[in-house]
Amino acid sequence: DRLASFGSVVVAFSGGVDSTFLLYAAHRALGEKALGVIGRSPTYPAHELEEAVALAQRIGAAVRIVDTDELSKPEFNTNPKDRCFVCKTTLLTAAWEVAKQEGFEQVLEGSNADDTSDYRPGLAATRSLGVRSPLMELGFSKAEIRRLSQTAGLPTWDKPSFACLSSRIPYGQEITVEKLGRIEQAEIALREMGLKQFRVRDHDTVARVEVEPDNIEQLAAPDRREAIVRALKAVGYAYVCLDLEGYRTGAMNEVLGSTAKKSR
């Protein structure tokens, strides 16, 4: 009902759990008056873009792909702690441009109710641009979105959490196409080894691998460990470390101090 009340919408769509459910619901409510917009950027892995397009086709919703230019902006590529504000502003501004060109009334994005407790500078961009977050507004939690996605038959219901590749680089260290490419190739290698929820954090010559705690012992086994070292050195890292604390969201925010809330 909330989605139908907007009349026509553009959904900022990444192919993640939240935005997929939102695009699905918008298409159910509005049909051809719901359009997905996907941002194409070196910060967004190619396989994620391909999966997003395939998901939109499965849902039956039309999509537009727009090239974003956040890497050309010093306020982004110098990697300050509010980097996400610049990235979100760039994407949502592009989404509004599509909406205005094609006659859509409102732009939506997929933040959920759980995100209100996270450190997410991008939410400020959402508010400043007049973009609506219906899942957050109506109190949908991530767990509820996963459950409803499973009921709807969406393959993203159990998709691992994902964040843009820039989140793998420590604040204050320059974000470059080369670093993003190295991270992407390293994570492709780990995914091909069967890992699902993990991160490769880029510390210049060092790759710090985070996996779920239950997987740490498995990755430390000689054969698996040697394969990971070979794979990550092959893409440009000199050293490969396994983080004994394991995968957790917001690992790069830990240096911001206890007042910083977690982000992805």
C-alpha positions in Angstrom: 0.0 0.0 0.0 2.8 2.4 0.8 4.6 1.7 -2.5 1.3 2.1 -4.5 0.8 5.5 -2.9 3.9 6.8 -4.5 2.4 6.5 -8.0 5.6 5.6 -9.8 9.1 4.9 -8.4 12.7 4.4 -9.3 14.4 2.0 -6.9 18.2 2.3 -6.3 19.0 -1.4 -6.9 22.1 -3.3 -6.1 20.9 -6.9 -6.1 21.4 -7.2 -2.4 18.8 -8.7 0.0 17.0 -5.4 0.8 16.9 -3.7 -2.6 15.9 -6.9 -4.3 12.9 -7.3 -2.0 12.1 -3.6 -2.4 12.2 -3.8 -6.2 10.1 -7.0 -6.1 7.5 -5.4 -3.9 7.5 -2.2 -6.0 7.0 -4.2 -9.1 4.1 -6.1 -7.5 2.5 -2.8 -6.4 3.1 -0.7 -9.5 4.1 -2.9 -12.4 5.8 -0.9 -15.2 5.7 2.2 -13.0 8.5 0.7 -10.9 12.0 0.9 -12.4 15.4 -0.2 -11.0 18.5 1.8 -11.4 21.9 0.2 -10.9 25.1 2.1 -10.5 28.1 0.8 -12.4 31.4 1.6 -10.8 34.8 0.0 -10.0 33.6 -0.1 -6.4 30.8 -2.6 -7.4 32.1 -6.0 -8.6 31.2 -7.1 -12.1 29.6 -10.3 -10.9 27.3 -8.4 -8.6 26.2 -6.2 -11.5 25.5 -9.3 -13.7 23.5 -10.9 -10.8 21.5 -7.7 -10.3 20.5 -7.5 -13.9 19.5 -11.2 -13.9 17.5 -10.7 -10.6 15.6 -7.8 -12.2 14.7 -9.9 -15.2 13.5 -12.7 -12.9 11.3 -10.2 -11.0 10.1 -8.8 -14.3 11.2 -5.2 -13.6 12.9 -2.9 -16.0 16.3 -1.5 -15.0 18.7 1.2 -16.2 22.4 1.1 -15.6 24.1 4.4 -14.9 27.8 5.0 -14.6 28.8 6.8 -11.4 32.0 8.9 -11.1 32.7 8.8 -7.3 36.3 7.9 -7.9 36.9 11.2 -9.7 36.0 13.1 -6.5 38.7 13.9 -3.9 36.1 13.8 -1.2 35.6 10.2 -2.0 38.9 8.8 -3.2 40.9 10.2 -0.3 38.7 7.9 1.8 37.4 10.0 4.6 35.2 8.4 7.3 32.1 10.0 5.6 33.0 8.5 2.2 29.7 6.7 2.0 27.9 10.1 2.0 29.6 11.0 -1.2 29.0 7.6 -2.8 25.3 7.6 -1.9 24.8 11.2 -3.0 26.4 10.3 -6.4 24.1 7.2 -6.9 20.9 8.8 -5.7 21.5 12.0 -7.7 21.9 9.8 -10.8 18.7 7.9 -9.8 16.8 11.2 -9.6 18.1 12.2 -13.1 16.7 9.0 -14.5 13.4 9.5 -12.7 13.0 13.0 -14.1 14.0 12.0 -17.6 11.5 9.1 -17.7 8.7 10.7 -15.7 8.8 8.8 -12.4 7.6 10.5 -9.3 9.8 9.2 -6.4 13.2 7.6 -5.8 13.4 4.8 -3.2 16.3 3.0 -1.5 16.5 -0.2 0.5 17.7 0.7 4.0 15.9 -1.3 6.7 15.0 -0.7 10.3 18.2 -2.3 11.6 20.3 0.3 9.8 19.2 3.0 12.2 21.6 1.6 14.8 24.5 1.5 12.4 27.2 4.1 11.4 25.9 4.9 8.0 26.7 8.4 6.6 24.8 7.4 3.4 21.5 7.8 5.3 22.2 11.6 5.5 22.4 11.7 1.7 19.1 9.8 1.4 17.4 12.4 3.6 19.0 15.4 1.9 17.9 14.3 -1.5 14.3 13.5 -0.7 14.7 9.8 -1.3 12.4 7.6 0.6 13.3 4.4 2.5 10.0 2.5 2.9 11.5 -0.6 4.5 13.0 1.5 7.2 9.9 3.7 7.5 7.6 0.7 8.1 10.0 -1.0 10.5 11.1 -4.0 8.4 14.1 -5.7 10.0 16.7 -7.6 8.0 15.4 -10.9 9.4 11.9 -10.1 8.3 13.1 -9.1 4.8 14.9 -12.4 4.5 11.9 -14.4 5.6 9.5 -12.5 3.3 12.1 -12.9 0.4 12.1 -16.6 1.0 8.3 -16.8 0.9 8.4 -14.8 -2.3 10.9 -17.2 -3.9 13.6 -14.6 -4.2 17.1 -16.3 -4.3 18.6 -13.4 -2.3 16.8 -14.5 0.9 20.0 -16.1 2.2 22.5 -14.0 0.3 25.5 -13.0 2.5 25.8 -9.3 3.4 27.8 -7.3 1.0 29.3 -3.8 0.9 31.1 -1.9 -1.8 34.8 -2.8 -2.3 35.9 0.6 -0.9 34.9 -0.6 2.5 37.9 -3.0 2.4 40.4 -0.1 2.4 41.3 1.7 5.7 40.1 5.2 6.1 42.6 7.8 4.9 44.3 5.5 2.4 43.6 6.4 -1.2 40.9 4.5 -3.1 42.2 3.6 -6.6 41.0 1.4 -9.5 44.1 -0.8 -9.0 43.3 -1.5 -5.3 39.6 -2.2 -6.0 40.6 -4.6 -8.8 43.0 -6.4 -6.6 40.4 -6.8 -3.8 37.8 -8.0 -6.4 40.1 -10.6 -7.8 41.1 -11.8 -4.3 37.5 -12.2 -3.2 36.6 -14.0 -6.4 39.4 -16.5 -5.6 38.0 -17.1 -2.1 34.4 -17.4 -3.4 35.6 -20.0 -5.9 37.0 -22.0 -2.9 33.5 -22.2 -1.5 33.5 -19.4 1.1 30.3 -17.3 1.4 30.6 -14.7 4.1 34.1 -13.1 4.2 36.1 -10.0 3.4 39.6 -9.3 2.1 40.7 -6.1 3.9 43.4 -4.3 1.9 46.3 -3.0 3.9 48.6 -2.0 1.0 50.9 -5.1 0.6 48.9 -7.1 3.2 45.6 -8.9 2.7 43.8 -9.4 6.0 41.2 -12.1 5.4 38.1 -12.2 7.6 36.0 -15.3 7.6 33.2 -16.5 9.9 34.7 -17.8 13.2 33.5 -21.3 12.4 35.6 -21.3 9.3 38.9 -20.1 10.8 40.2 -23.6 11.7 39.3 -24.9 8.3 41.2 -22.1 6.5 44.3 -22.6 8.8 44.6 -26.2 7.6 47.8 -26.6 5.6 46.3 -27.4 2.1 43.7 -24.7 2.3 46.0 -22.1 3.8 48.6 -22.6 1.1 46.0 -22.4 -1.7 44.7 -19.0 -0.3 48.2 -17.6 0.0 49.0 -18.6 -3.6 45.8 -17.1 -4.9 46.1 -13.8 -3.1 49.8 -13.4 -3.8 48.9 -14.0 -7.5 46.7 -10.9 -7.5 49.4 -8.6 -6.0 49.6 -9.0 -2.2 53.0 -9.7 -0.6 51.6 -11.0 2.6 48.4 -12.8 3.6 47.0 -12.8 7.1 44.0 -14.5 8.6 42.2 -12.3 11.1 41.6 -14.5 14.3 38.7 -12.3 15.4 36.8 -13.4 12.3 34.4 -11.7 10.0 32.4 -8.8 11.4 30.6 -5.8 9.9 32.3 -2.5 10.4 35.9 -3.8 11.0 37.3 -0.7 9.4 35.3 1.5 11.7 37.1 0.0 14.8 39.8 2.6 14.5 37.3 5.4 14.8 36.9 4.8 18.5 34.1 3.5 20.7 31.7 6.3 19.6 31.6 5.1 16.0 28.8 2.7 15.3 29.3 -0.2 12.9 28.8 0.0 9.1 29.1 -2.7 6.6 
